Amino acid sequence: MYLDQAKKAEIFEQYGKSATDTGSVESQVALFSYRISHLTEHLKKNHKDHATARSLTMMVGRRRKLLKYLRERDIERYRALIKALGLRK
């Protein structure tokens, strides 16, 4: 499996406050970004997988909503997260 508990804990520790910080916006966006990159690679090989394409689209939308929330609440945290993840904005 591409995403086990150890990888999740590593992502949460790097972008959240601790390894168990699963609720912060930064850790959720980082996890979505990891999953989006994995699904993008999958769809490059399996372009007819429409269910995964739909899941990817929904995941991108969820990440965008979280980023919009963070941008409205705290612009400095938003800018730091965008820079750390290498997202365009």
Secondary structure, DSSP 8 states (H G I E B T S, - for coil): --S-HHHHHHHHHHHSSSTT--SSHHHHHHHHHHHHHHHHHHHHH-TT-HHHHHHHHHHHHHHHHHHHHHHHH-HHHHHHHHHHHT---
